[in-house]
Amino acid sequence: MTEKKILLIEDNTDITEIISTVLADDGYKVSAITEADDIVQTVLDTGPDLIITDYILEGINGGEYCSAIKRDARTAHLPVIILSGYGKVLESLGDYGADQIMDKPFNNDDLSATVAQLLASSKKEDQMNDR
């Protein structure tokens, strides 16, 4: 089985470190960035299996990143998790096509389980599409 890659978009270094450690301990390869000029190109260049983005970022919100990823046919299939300290507000504004919205602070075990679940679902969809 190949190592799954996760792209993390987070501008808080402490949270980046926590998430990277938790997911690396789960056997994932994590690439972390704080922003992207062209998120779709960044996703294509890094080739992740799943994307996690904070909602409140410098200059842009993670929902806009998610929306751009989900609108592009080359990246729309990738699961996206949005992390937000304002999850209930975010859900009322629209989910931007996110596969999951998780509240901050989050439980590390819940994050691990959500990532595993979305990757498993994504793999099943890929297998169905290969038929």
DAGI-V322752 format. One record per backbone hydrogen bond with DSSP energy under -0.5 kcal/mol. NH is the residue of the N-H (numbers start at 1). CO is the residue of the C=O. Records with the same first field share a line. If there is no record, write none. Layout:
NH: CO, CO
This chain:
6: 29
7: 50
8: 6, 31
9: 52
10: 8, 33
13: 11
16: 12
17: 13
18: 14
19: 15
20: 16
21: 17
22: 18
23: 19
24: 20
25: 21
26: 22
27: 24
28: 23
29: 4
30: 28
31: 6
33: 8
42: 38
43: 39
44: 40
45: 41
46: 42
47: 43
48: 43
49: 5
50: 5
51: 79
52: 7
53: 81
54: 9
55: 83
57: 55, 60
62: 55
64: 61
65: 61
66: 62
67: 63
68: 64
69: 65
70: 66
71: 67
72: 68
73: 71
75: 72
76: 72
78: 75
79: 49
81: 51
82: 100
83: 53, 81
84: 102
87: 84
90: 86
91: 87
92: 88
93: 89
94: 90
98: 95
99: 80
100: 80
102: 82
104: 84
111: 107
112: 108
113: 109
114: 110
115: 111
116: 112
117: 113
118: 114
119: 115
120: 116
121: 117
122: 118
123: 119
124: 120
125: 121
126: 122
127: 123
128: 124
129: 125
130: 126
131: 127, 128
